């Protein structure tokens, strides 16, 4: 593949050249001076202490990639894009691009003005060496994305590499939206549970991945994005596929701000399971604690309580945790919590099938799918009737063919409406009025 024939790579090559030029223009900021000896006095072999340390770090990074059996031979190209939007992190620069087919992708390259680059220049004052050193994180992420494929990991769609430009690597990734925890906390419980379930499925895969047990060393919500309602891991540059060596149990210590755990040192002198437990406890403290218990349906609250206890104390493996999550999903989808409801609960409502209400008078309720009204997930019309009866302002609700990811129905609750229009995919349930004029 040549860059002259690939406008996608040509664009990003120009972007990389722009950032490289900016770094050159700011070289005095990094303390570079023309014709000044590099660091301390050079040794007879021509190496300064700074240069020697830089070469050692480059060697260690290369060995880490060799451990992953890295290969950049399979390069995929995507042609045609428009409207890039720039954002940056410590190591990487991200461009958002739209392909001619309307597909949005994320383009990642080395951030030549990021924190990692600045710190490297402060330490070594070697522009080319720092470009190469900082690019190792992106190269590592590429090979991990090649080898780790899961619905909860962003898809690697392609990559470009310019051999003439140090650190000139660009990855093309599935586009996602940054995870917004505050927004997620305000979403319906069903959607919050979906995020946690996806995370547990991901961690179970990482524990038994083709590379062995993978630990996410920089486990933070910012490492994830949302795509099509699913949580997806997008940053893998700090992942580790090695579990620590040990001589005794005290070497297998997991330290967190509020709790510490000690695992057993295996006969093979490896802290087996440490990566798994690290991931699981981080999932508990960053995700489960905030997303699972709040507003959980009464039927699944005991199961959620067990999950919180077992993960908070690391009493169960990731396999057992996944089984517990799948049980919550089964119970929630089954409608078992409606078994004690009398079938007559819907008799208090007049049903108009094939109709839809218009000019509605909406009211708001907590954890609604629609922030301007009251739209909730229900198992059936019986559950919707139970909810409407419990809302004093509710006089009617409607069900359509729209469903959530669990297959449950979406019910829209209203305090009134103007008139009805035909709609074969909808049914309107209106509360009957007593002879006194009061709503039942």
PATIZA-214068 format. One record per residue: x, y, z of N, C-alpha, C in turn. Coordinates in steps of 0.1 Angstrom, whole numbers, plus 5000, padded with zeros to 4 digits. Example, Ala and Ser with C-alpha at 12.3 -4.5 7.8 and 13.67 -1.06 7.14 Angstrom:
2
513249435078512349555078513249675078 512849785071513749895071512950005079 
END
This chain:
440
500849885000500050005000500950125000 500650224991501350354991500450464996 501050565002500250665008499650754997 500350764985499850844974498550794968 498250664970497050604965495950594975 496250634987495350614998495050755005 494050825000493750955006493550955021 493050845026492850825041494150845048 495150765044496450765050497250895047 497050945035497651075031497251185040 495951195043495451295052496151285066 496151165071496751155085498251175085 498851135074500251165073500551315073 499751395066499851545067499551595081 498651535088498351575102499551545111 500151425109501351395117502451485114 502651525101503651615098503451755104 502151795105501851915111502251915126 501851815133502151805147503751795149 504351725140505851715141506451845139 505951925129506552055127506252145139 505152135145504852215157505852185168 506152055170507152015180508452075177 508852075164510152135161510252275164 509152345161509052495163509152525178 508752425187508752455201509952385208 510952355200512052275206512752345217 512752485217513352555228512652535240 511252515239510452495251510952365258 511352265250511852145255513252145260 513952255258515252275262516352225252 515952215239516852175229517652295225 518952275223519752375218520652325207 520852405197521752365186523152345190 523752235185525252215187525552195202 524652165211524952145225525051995227 526151945234526351805237525051745244 524651625241523551555246523751515260 523151585270523251545284524551565290 525051465298526351475304527351445294 528651455298529751435289529651295284 529951285271529851155264530851055269 530550925269531550825273532350785261 533450715263534250675251533450605241 532350525245531650455234530650545227 530550675231529750765224528350785230 528050705241526750705247526750795260 525750875261525650955274524650875283 524650905296523750825305522250845300 521850965295520450975291520150895279 521150895269520950815257520850665261 521750615270521750475274520350435280 519850525289518550495295517450495285 517450585275516450585265516550455256 517750415253517850295245517350175253 517650175266517150065274515650055274 514950175276513550175275512950125262 513650175251513150125238513349975236 514449925242514649775241513549705249 513149755261512149695269510849695262 510449805256509249815248509149715237 510349705230510349615219510149465223 510749435235510649305240509149275244 508449375249507049365252506249335240 506549395229505849375217506149235211 507449195212507749055208507048955216 506848985228506048885236504648865231 504148975225502748965219502748915205 504048885200504148835186503548935177 504049065177503449165170503749155155 502849205147503049205132502249315126 502849395118502149505111502049485096 502149355093502049325078500749345072 499649315080498349325074497749465077 497949545067497449685068496249705059 495149755066493849775059493749915056 493249955044493050095041491550125039 491250245043489850295041489950425033 489250435022489350555014488250645015 488550775016487450875016486950905029 486951035034486451075047486351225047 485651275057485451425057485151465072 485251595074484851655087485551595099 486851595100487551545112487451645124 487351585136487351665148488451615157 489251705162490451675170490151665185 490751565191490751565206492151495209 492551505222493851455226493751395239 494751305242494951245255496451255258 496951185269498351185273499251135262 498751035255499650965245499150985231 497850995229497250975215496451105211 496451125198495551225192494451145185 493251195186492051125180491351215171 491151165159490351235149489051155146 487951225145486751165141486551195126 486251085118486151105104484851035099 484251085089483051035083483450975069 483150855067483450785054482350825044 482550805031481450835021480150765024 480250635029479050565032478250615044 478750715050478150765062478650705075 479650615074480150555086481150645093 481050655106481950735114483050645120 484250685119485350605125486250695134 486950645143487950715151489350685146 490150795144491550775139492450815151 493350725154494250745165495750755160 496450855165497850855162498550905175 499950915175500650955186500451105188 500151145200500051295203501451345206 501951415196503351465197503451585207 502351635212502351745222501751705235 501551575237500951515249501951515261 501351465272502151465284503251365283 503051245277504051145276505251195268 504951265257506051325249506751425256 506151515263506751625271507651565282 507151465289508051405299509251335294 509051265282510151205276511251305272 510751415266511751515262512451585274 511751595285512351645297513451555302 513251425300514151325305515351305296 515051295282516051255273516451355263 515651455260515951565250516351505237 515651405233515951335220514551325213 514351405203513051415196512751285189 513651235181513351115173513150995183 514050985193513950875202512650875210 512150995214510951005221509750975212 509751015199508750975190508550825190 509650755189509650615188509150555201 509650605212509250545225507750565228 507250685225505850715228504950635219 505450605206504550535197504350385201 505250335210505050195214503750165220 503150255227501850235233500750205222 500850285211499850275201500150145193 501350105191501749985184501249865193 501449875206500949765214499449755214 498749865213497249865213496749795200 497449825189497149765176497149615177 498249555182498349405182497349345192 497049415203496049365212494649365206 494349475198493049475191492949375180 494149335174494149235164493849095170 494349075182494248945188493048925198 492549035203491449035213490249085206 489348995202488149035195486848995203 486049085207484949065215483849175213 482549145215481549245213481749365222 482449355233482649465242484049525241 484749505230485949565226485749635213 486249765211486049835199486749755187 486149765176486749695164487849775157 488949705155490049765147489649745132 489449855125489049845111490149865101 491249915106492449925097493550005104 494750015097495850085102496750125091 497450235093498450285084499750305091 500850285084502150305090503050375079 503750485083504650545074506050525079 506850445072508150405076509150525076 508750625069509650745068509450835080 508450815088508150915099508150835112 509050865121509150795133507750815141 507250705146505950715153504750745144 504950725130503950755121502950645119 502150615130501250505129499850565132 498850515124497450565126496550435126 495750435136494750325137493350375133 492550285127491150325124490250235132 489450295140488650215150487150245149 486450155153484950175155484750295163 483750385159483550505166482550485177 482850535189482050535200481950665207 481050685216480850805224481550785238 482250885243482850865256481850835266 482250745276481350705286481050825296 479850865298479450975307478750915319 479550895330478950835342477750915348 477851045348476751125353475451095345 475551095332474451065324473950925326 474850835327474450695329473750675343 474150745353473450735366472050785365 471750865355470350915354469550835344 470150725339469350645329468650535336 467650475329466950365335467850245340 467350175350468150075356468549965346 467649935337467849835327469049865318 469249995315470450035307471650035315 471650065328472750055337473249915339 472249825340472549685341473149635329 472749685317473349635304474849675304 475149785309476549825309477349735318 476849705330477549615339477649475334 476649425328476649295322477649285311 477749385302478749385291480149385297 480349455308481649465314482049325320 481149255326481449125332481749025321 480949035310481248945298482648975293 482949095292484349135287485449085296 485249095309486249055319486448905319 485248835317485348685316486148645304 485948715293486748695281488248725283 488548835289489948875291490648775300 489948715310490548615319490948485311 490148455300490448335293490748365278 491448475276491748525262492748435255 492848455242493948375235495348415239 495548525246496848565251497048525265 496048465272496148435286495348535293 495548545306494748635315495248775313 494348865309494749005306494249095317 495149175323494849275333494749415327 493749495330493649635326494249715338 495549755336496249825347495749965349 495250025338494650165340493150155338 492550085348491050065348490350185352 489750255343489050385346487850385336 486750455340485650465330486050535317 487050625317487550685305488150595295 488450465299488950375290487850305281 486650345284485550285277484750385269 484050335259483050415251481750345250 480750415246479450345243479150345228 478850235223478550215208477250125207 476250185201474950105199474450055212 474550125223474050085236474949995244 476049955238476949855244478249925250 478649885261479949935266481049865259 482049945255483249885247484549945252 485449855254486849895258487549945246 488150065248488750135236490250155238 490750155251492150185253492750055260 493749995252494349875257495849885259 496350015258497850025257498449995271 497650005282498249975295497849835300 497349745291496949615294498249525296 498149425305499249335308498749195306 499649105300499248965298500048875307 500848935316501648865325501148875339 501148765346500748765361502148765369 502148845380503448855387503948725392 505348725392506048605398506048625413 506148525421506148525435506948425441 507348445454508048345462507148295474 506248385478505348355489504048435487 503048405495501748465494501848615495 502648665503502748815505503148885493 503748815483504148875470502948905462 501848835464500548835456499548935463 499949055465499149155472498449245461 497149255463496349355455496049475464 496449585460496249705469495349805462 494349845469493349945465493250055475 492750165472492650275482492050235495 490950155495490250125507490349985512 490949895503491049755507492249685501 492749585507493849505502493449365502 493949285493493649145492495049075489 495148955495496348875493495948735487 496448705475496148575469497248475472 497048355468498048255471499148245460 500348225464501448205454501348055450 501148035437500947895432502247815433 502247685432503447605431504347635420 503847695409504747745398505247875400 505047935413505648065417505048175408 503748165406503048275399501848315407 501448445407500248485414499048465405 498748335403497648295394496248355399 495548415389494348475392494348625397 495548675398495748815403495148915392 495348885379494848975369493348975369 492748855371491348835371490748915383 491248895395490748965407490949115406 492049155400492249305399491149365390 490849305379489849355370488449355377 488149245384486849225390486649325401 487649355409487449455420487349595414 488049625404487949755397486549775391 486049665386484649675380483649705392 483849645403483049665415483149815419 484349865421484449995427484150115417 484350085404484050195394482750185388 482150065387480850045380479749995389 479949875394478849815401478249895413 479149955421478750035432477850145429 478050205417477250325413476050285405 476150185397475150155387474150045390 474549945399473649835401472549845411 472849895424471849885434470649985432 471050105427470050215427468850185418 467650195424466350165417466350035410 466949935416466849795410465449745413 464849675403463549615405463549525418 462449525425462349455438462649305436 462249245425462449095424463949065423 464749145417466149115415467049175426 466549255435467349315445468149215454 467549105458468349005465469548955457 469348935444470448885436471448995434 471049115433472049225432472849235445 472149225456472849225469473949125470 473649005465474648895466475848925457 475548985445476649025436477549125442 476949225448477649335455478549275466 478049185474478849125485479949045480 479648965470480748865465481848935457 481449045449482549115442483249205451 482549265461483249365470484249295479 484049165482484949085490485748985482 485648985469486348895460486148755464 484948715467484548575471484348485459 484148535448483748455436484648495424 484848395415485548415403484748495393 485348535382484648605372483648515365 483948385364482948285359481748285367 481848275380480748265389479948395389 480748505388480048645387479248655375 479748605364478948605351477648525352 477748405359476548325361475548405369 475948475379475048555387474348665379 475148725371474548835362473548775352 473848665346472948605337471648565344 471748525357470548485364469648615366 470348725369469548845371468848885358 469548865347468948895334467748805331 467848675334466748585332465548615340 465748645353464648675362463948805357 464748905354464249035350463349025337 463848935328463148925315461848835316 461848745327460848645328459448695332 459448805339458148855344457648785356 458548715363458148635375457548725386 457948855386457548945397456048975395 455448935383454048965381453148855384 453648735389452848625391451748645401 451948725411450948755421449948865418 450148925406449249025402447948965397 446749015401445548955396445348995381 444848895373444648925359443649045357 442849065367441849165365442349315365 443649325368444249465369444049545356 444049475345443849545332442349575329 441449515337440049545335439549685338 440449755346440149895349440449985337 440949925326441350005314440549965302 440150065294439550035281440650025271 440749925263441749895254441349935239 442150015233441850055219443050005211 442949885205444049835197444049895183 445249915177445349975164445250125164 445350185176445150325177446450385184 446650515182447750595188447250725192 447550775204447150905209448051015204 447451135201448251245196447851365205 448651475204448551595212448451555226 449451475231449451425244449751525255 449251505266449651575278450551495286 451851525285452851435291453151485306 453651385314454251425327455551345328 456451395336457751335338457751235350 458551135348458751045359460251005360 460650945371462050915373462550805363 463750805359464450705351463650675338 463050775333462350765320463250755308 462850675298463650675285463450805278 462450885281462251005274462251115285 463151205284463351315294462151405295 461451415284460251505283458951445287 458951315290457751245294458051135303 457151035303457250915312457150795303 458350735300458450615291459250515299 458650405302459250305311459250165304 460150085308460249945303459349855311 458449775305457549695311457549555305 457149455313457149315308455849295299 454749355303453449335296452549445300 451349445294450249545297449949535312 450049425318449649415332450649495341 451849485338452849565346452649715343 452349755330452049895327450849945334 449849855335448649895343448949925357 449749835363450149855377450849985379 451750025370452550145371451550265370 450650265360449750375357448850395369 448350285375447550295387448250355399 449550335399450350395410450750545408 450550595396450850735393449550815394 449350905403448050975404447751055391 448751105384448451185372448151105360 448350975360448250885349446850855346 446350885333445050855329445050755318 446150735311446250635300447750605298 447950495291449250455286449150385273 450150385265450150315252451350225251 451150115243452250025240452350015225 453650005221453849995206454749875204 455249855192456149745189457549765193 457849885198459249915202459649845215 460749785215461249705227462649745231 463049715243464349745248465249625244 466549635248467549525244467149395251 466349395262465949275268464749215262 464149285253462849235247461649285254 461849365265460649415272460049535264 458849565266458049665259458349805265 458249905257458250045262456850095263 456450145275455150195277455250345279 454350425273454350565275453150605283 453350675294452250705304451950855302 450650885303450151025300449051065310 448951195311447851245319446651285310 446751275297445651305288446151315274 445151325265445551345251444351405244 444551455232443551525224442651425216 443251345208442451255200443251135196 442651035189443350915185443450905170 444450845165444650815151445050675149 444750615137445050475135446550445135 446950335141448350285141448350145144 448550055134448449915136449449865146 450549935149451549895158451449945172 450250005175450050065188448750025194 448650035208447450005215447450105227 446250165229446050265239445150215250 445650225263444850175274444450305282 443150325284442550435291441850395304 442150455315441550425327440150455327 439250365332437850385332437450485342 436350555340435950665349434750605357 434750625370433650585378432450675375 431250625380430050705378430150845384 430950855395431150985402432051085394 432651025383433551105375434951095379 435251025389436650995393437250885385 438550895383439250795375439450675384 439250555379439450435387440950425391 
END
